[in-house]
Each structure stands twice: as C-alpha cells, then as structure tokens.
C-alpha cells in the first residue's frame, strides 16, 4: 500500500511559480513510476508529468513542456512538480499518483496508477 499527500498549492499571479510536493508512505515507493495529473471543474483528469522509478526518464504533456519539471527523491519518499511561467489555464486541482503493477497502460493513462492523493488546488490569476 502507498499513501500520497500533496502540498504546495495556492494562488499565484500569471507568470509566477509554484512547487508542489507529494509525500509517499510505504516501502515500495522507489520502485514505482509516479505522476502528476490535474482536473478542472467539468473536465476529465489530465496527465501533466511522470517520472520513472529511478528518475532516469521523464514525461510531460505538450501543454506544460518547457515550463514544468518533475523530480523525485527516493531517499525521502517524495516527488515534486516545479511549475514556472504559470498561466490561467493551469488552474486546476493537482493530484499525485503512484503506479501499481499493471503495465498494460502507458504512463499517460490514469489506469496505470493505483494510488492517488487527495489533490491540492492551484489557482492562477490573470
């Protein structure tokens, strides 16, 4: 079992930056791919970024590539999302996720992930 808790959301002006953190419990964290997704009211959960278990590979949606950076620190069971040059369209609830054992789905698919945090709200004012 893995439990995830996000922090770091808030209100920021357009062009500003925020850093989200996700703290994980459980001894198997370092073996799991982890990711960030986001959802705005009335929309489906959208992939933002993912990072492989050893941090060697990262994946980004086109909408955040070049502005967001995902990273992880397996020594402290945590991973992060550094968000720069924020835009109003980045406003959403951001959820962190950790993969289960199902490799039938790629890292961009919510079905790849068995464990989810409750979410942290990011609001970008224009």
C-alpha beads as a LAMMPS data file, in Angstrom:
LAMMPS data file: protein, C-alpha beads

126 atoms
125 bonds

1 atom types
1 bond types

-500.0 500.0 xlo xhi
-500.0 500.0 ylo yhi
-500.0 500.0 zlo zhi

Masses

1 110.0

Atoms # bond

1 1 1 0.000 0.000 0.000
2 1 1 1.079 3.523 -0.770
3 1 1 -0.472 6.665 0.653
4 1 1 0.144 10.007 -1.012
5 1 1 -0.262 13.519 0.371
6 1 1 0.147 16.623 -1.770
7 1 1 1.151 20.086 -0.596
8 1 1 2.233 23.381 -2.069
9 1 1 -0.833 24.566 -3.934
10 1 1 -2.146 28.093 -3.705
11 1 1 -2.996 31.313 -5.515
12 1 1 -0.360 32.781 -7.806
13 1 1 -0.404 35.507 -10.461
14 1 1 0.096 34.613 -14.091
15 1 1 3.793 34.254 -14.854
16 1 1 4.546 33.142 -11.325
17 1 1 5.859 29.869 -9.948
18 1 1 4.800 27.174 -7.507
19 1 1 6.352 23.953 -6.326
20 1 1 4.098 21.041 -5.488
21 1 1 5.257 18.207 -3.280
22 1 1 3.908 14.705 -2.836
23 1 1 4.931 12.724 0.234
24 1 1 4.530 8.957 -0.006
25 1 1 4.322 6.294 2.634
26 1 1 5.267 2.671 2.034
27 1 1 8.490 0.821 1.406
28 1 1 7.876 0.275 -2.318
29 1 1 7.825 3.911 -3.373
30 1 1 11.247 3.800 -5.007
31 1 1 10.139 1.022 -7.377
32 1 1 7.123 2.881 -8.740
33 1 1 6.591 5.287 -11.582
34 1 1 4.897 8.407 -10.211
35 1 1 3.000 11.196 -11.885
36 1 1 1.004 14.376 -11.599
37 1 1 -2.446 14.796 -13.079
38 1 1 -4.813 17.737 -12.899
39 1 1 -8.513 18.321 -13.187
40 1 1 -10.584 21.456 -13.574
41 1 1 -14.314 21.567 -12.822
42 1 1 -16.256 19.760 -15.515
43 1 1 -13.194 18.238 -17.151
44 1 1 -11.566 14.828 -17.093
45 1 1 -8.372 14.255 -15.196
46 1 1 -5.479 15.320 -17.443
47 1 1 -1.937 13.988 -17.494
48 1 1 0.708 16.561 -16.572
49 1 1 4.018 14.782 -15.958
50 1 1 5.525 11.457 -14.907
51 1 1 8.903 10.171 -13.796
52 1 1 10.301 6.653 -13.817
53 1 1 11.216 4.838 -10.613
54 1 1 14.919 5.667 -10.851
55 1 1 14.318 9.173 -12.142
56 1 1 16.008 8.353 -15.416
57 1 1 13.035 9.127 -17.657
58 1 1 10.527 11.941 -17.509
59 1 1 7.378 12.569 -19.495
60 1 1 5.372 15.751 -19.994
61 1 1 2.187 16.850 -21.648
62 1 1 2.661 19.278 -24.517
63 1 1 0.829 21.973 -22.581
64 1 1 3.432 22.086 -19.788
65 1 1 6.621 21.015 -21.542
66 1 1 9.342 23.585 -21.005
67 1 1 7.537 25.196 -18.072
68 1 1 7.094 22.356 -15.545
69 1 1 9.702 19.991 -14.146
70 1 1 9.021 16.752 -12.324
71 1 1 11.601 15.308 -9.947
72 1 1 11.807 12.783 -7.138
73 1 1 13.882 11.998 -4.080
74 1 1 13.587 8.320 -3.236
75 1 1 15.617 8.800 -0.057
76 1 1 12.730 10.738 1.466
77 1 1 9.858 9.069 -0.409
78 1 1 8.818 12.266 -2.151
79 1 1 8.390 13.743 -5.584
80 1 1 7.812 17.235 -6.846
81 1 1 6.412 19.408 -9.600
82 1 1 8.143 22.723 -10.190
83 1 1 5.761 24.947 -12.141
84 1 1 7.090 28.094 -13.791
85 1 1 5.536 30.658 -16.127
86 1 1 2.101 29.727 -14.874
87 1 1 -0.919 30.546 -16.992
88 1 1 -4.582 30.907 -16.113
89 1 1 -5.276 27.641 -17.941
90 1 1 -3.067 25.832 -15.430
91 1 1 -5.730 26.462 -12.779
92 1 1 -6.865 23.049 -11.520
93 1 1 -6.716 20.569 -8.690
94 1 1 -3.389 18.729 -8.963
95 1 1 -3.215 15.092 -7.929
96 1 1 -0.163 12.959 -7.438
97 1 1 -0.267 9.289 -8.327
98 1 1 1.849 6.172 -7.984
99 1 1 1.756 3.195 -10.310
100 1 1 0.586 -0.275 -9.432
101 1 1 1.721 -3.423 -11.208
102 1 1 -0.402 -3.023 -14.348
103 1 1 1.870 -2.327 -17.308
104 1 1 -0.937 -2.610 -19.869
105 1 1 -1.357 1.147 -19.762
106 1 1 1.244 3.762 -20.532
107 1 1 2.348 6.498 -18.151
108 1 1 -0.108 8.989 -19.662
109 1 1 -3.123 6.886 -18.715
110 1 1 -4.828 7.194 -15.319
111 1 1 -5.343 3.425 -15.314
112 1 1 -1.608 2.927 -14.883
113 1 1 -1.864 4.306 -11.357
114 1 1 -3.361 2.572 -8.356
115 1 1 -2.628 5.140 -5.688
116 1 1 -3.787 8.747 -5.629
117 1 1 -3.527 11.764 -3.393
118 1 1 -6.484 13.924 -2.449
119 1 1 -5.328 16.849 -4.547
120 1 1 -4.073 20.364 -3.989
121 1 1 -5.638 23.400 -5.635
122 1 1 -3.602 25.661 -7.878
123 1 1 -5.233 28.910 -8.945
124 1 1 -3.515 31.241 -11.383
125 1 1 -4.929 34.743 -11.555
126 1 1 -4.736 36.636 -14.828

Bonds

1 1 1 2
2 1 2 3
3 1 3 4
4 1 4 5
5 1 5 6
6 1 6 7
7 1 7 8
8 1 8 9
9 1 9 10
10 1 10 11
11 1 11 12
12 1 12 13
13 1 13 14
14 1 14 15
15 1 15 16
16 1 16 17
17 1 17 18
18 1 18 19
19 1 19 20
20 1 20 21
21 1 21 22
22 1 22 23
23 1 23 24
24 1 24 25
25 1 25 26
26 1 26 27
27 1 27 28
28 1 28 29
29 1 29 30
30 1 30 31
31 1 31 32
32 1 32 33
33 1 33 34
34 1 34 35
35 1 35 36
36 1 36 37
37 1 37 38
38 1 38 39
39 1 39 40
40 1 40 41
41 1 41 42
42 1 42 43
43 1 43 44
44 1 44 45
45 1 45 46
46 1 46 47
47 1 47 48
48 1 48 49
49 1 49 50
50 1 50 51
51 1 51 52
52 1 52 53
53 1 53 54
54 1 54 55
55 1 55 56
56 1 56 57
57 1 57 58
58 1 58 59
59 1 59 60
60 1 60 61
61 1 61 62
62 1 62 63
63 1 63 64
64 1 64 65
65 1 65 66
66 1 66 67
67 1 67 68
68 1 68 69
69 1 69 70
70 1 70 71
71 1 71 72
72 1 72 73
73 1 73 74
74 1 74 75
75 1 75 76
76 1 76 77
77 1 77 78
78 1 78 79
79 1 79 80
80 1 80 81
81 1 81 82
82 1 82 83
83 1 83 84
84 1 84 85
85 1 85 86
86 1 86 87
87 1 87 88
88 1 88 89
89 1 89 90
90 1 90 91
91 1 91 92
92 1 92 93
93 1 93 94
94 1 94 95
95 1 95 96
96 1 96 97
97 1 97 98
98 1 98 99
99 1 99 100
100 1 100 101
101 1 101 102
102 1 102 103
103 1 103 104
104 1 104 105
105 1 105 106
106 1 106 107
107 1 107 108
108 1 108 109
109 1 109 110
110 1 110 111
111 1 111 112
112 1 112 113
113 1 113 114
114 1 114 115
115 1 115 116
116 1 116 117
117 1 117 118
118 1 118 119
119 1 119 120
120 1 120 121
121 1 121 122
122 1 122 123
123 1 123 124
124 1 124 125
125 1 125 126
